[in-house]
Amino acid sequence: MYTDDKCNQEGIIIMNSNDKNWFVRHKVWTVMIVLLILGTIGAVFGDTKETTTNSSSTQNGSETAQNTPEEPNSWQVVKEFSDTKEEGISDSFALTGGKVRITYTVEASTDTGTALIYILKDGTTKTKNEAGELDVAVQDASTIGSKSSSEIVDKPAGNYYIDVNTSAVKSYTVKVEEQK
């Protein structure tokens, strides 16, 4: 019998807290270990997806949407949109909530040619949110003059479309990629 142990009236030993099961004494650590084990199992036996490739062409310009299986955490093209008009709007495309990269090439007619590129959620415009309320959107990318560049933007999962406004621009191409 341990010196810290006590007996009740019937002579049954009452154990002190030091004799309890480690998992009972360390509840927070137990939960963290279980979560770590479950996360490891989930990563090892994680979900694999097969995707398809499709393309379309619209009267606003040339568009392609591609989803091809690639290495994990690689950039996959979700939508590519090209046009020569001052205002161009693409067909809808879906984002899954991963990192989003916009790559664009603008060929300007003059040094002051500008392009404003928006990635807008379906049901919204540059001036109205999903509830139809006035809400001015900020462009996701912009350029003055001829330029090729990329921008990383934050977009939650959902359906989106590309909206491009230009002035003194011959042509532009916008590619939306998502890291998967």
N, C-alpha and C positions, 0 to 999 in steps of 0.2 A: 504494500500500500504506500502511495506517495504521501509525503508530509503535507502537501497542500490539499489533498483530497479530504472530503468531509463525508460523514455518514448521516443518513436521515434516521428517523426514529426506528425504522425496521432494520437498520443495519446495512442498508443498500448503499454502496459507494456512489457518491455524486462526483463526477469527473470535473476538473477545472477546465477552463477554456483552452489551455495549452494542449490538452489531450484530444481535442476535436479534430475531425478530418481536415486536412489542409484545404480542400476545396470549399468547405463550409466556412472556414476562417478567412479565406481570401476570395470572396465572391466576385469582386471587380476583376481580379487577375483571372479567375476561372472564366468569366464571360469573355474577356479579351482573348484568351487562349482558344476558346471554342470558335470565336469569330475568325481568328487567324487560320485555324484548321479548315473551316468552311470556305473561306476565301481562297485558300490554296487548292482545295478540291474543285471549286468552281473554275479557277483559272486553268487547271489541268484538263478538266472535262468540259470546257466552255462551249458555247454555241458557235457553230459554223454556219455560214449563210452562203447560198448560191444566188448570184444575181444575173440579170440578163442585160443585154445591150439592145438599145433601141435608138432610132433616130427619126427626126421629122423635119419638115420644111414648112415655113409659114409665109404668108404674104408680107410680113414685116421684115423678113430677112432670112438668113440661114441659121438653123439651129440643129444641134445634136445633143442628145442626152445619152450618157454612157454610164453603165455600172458594170464593171468587170471585176471578177475576183482577183485580188492582189495580195501581197504580203500584209500582215497586220500592221497597223499604224502607217500605212502608205496613203498617199493622196490619190483619190479616185475622182474622176471627172463626173460631175452630176449633171451639168448643163453647160453648153457652149452656144453663144449667140453672137452673130455677126450681122451688121447692117450698114447702110449708107445714108439712111434718113436722119433728120434732126431729132426725131423722137422715135424710139424703138421699144417695144414691149415683147418679151418672150412668152412662151407657153409656161404653164405651171410645172414645178418640179419639187421633189420632196427632199428635205434635209432630216437627218436622224439625230441631230443634236451634238455631233462631233465638231472639232475645229473646222472652220471654213476659210478657204483661201480664194480670193478673187484675183485672177490674173487677167490683165487687159493690155491690148495694143490699140493705140489710137494714131491714125494718120491724119494730121491736121492740114487744112488748106493754107493756113497762115500761122505765124508764130503765136498769135493770140487765140487760136482755135481752142475751144474748151469742151470737155466731156464730163458730165456728172453721172455717176453710176450708182444705182440704188438696187438693193436686194430687198424686196418688199414682201410681207406676208400676204397670202391670198386674202381678199376681202378688205384690203387697205389700199390707200393711195398715198402719194407724197404729202397730202394735206389732211387725210382722215384716217383715224385708227379703226380697229375692228368694230367698235361700238358706233361708228359713224360720226364721232366727235372730232372737232378740229384738232389736229395734231401734226405739226410740220416735221417731216422726216429729215434727218441729216443724211447726206449721201455717204455711201460706204467707201467710195473711191472717187477721186477727181483728178483731172490733169489739165494743164495748159500746154499747147503745142503738141507735136508728135512725141509719143512716149510709150514705152512698154514697161510694166511694173506689176507687182503683186501686193496685196494687202491681206492681212489676217483679220477676220471679223467674228464677232460673237453672234450666233443665231441659234435660238432654241429649235428643237424638233418641230417640224410643221411643213406646210406647203408654201412655196414662195414663187416669185417671178422676178425677172430682171427688167428694170426700167432705166433707159438711158436717154439723157437729154444732151444734145450737142449744139455747138455753134461753130461754124467755119471748120467743119471736120469732113474729110472725104469718106472715111470708113473707120469702123472699130470692130473689135472682137473682144468678147468678155467670156471668160471661162470660170465656172464655179466648181471648186473641188472640195471634197470633204475628207478629213482624215479618218480612216476606218481601221 
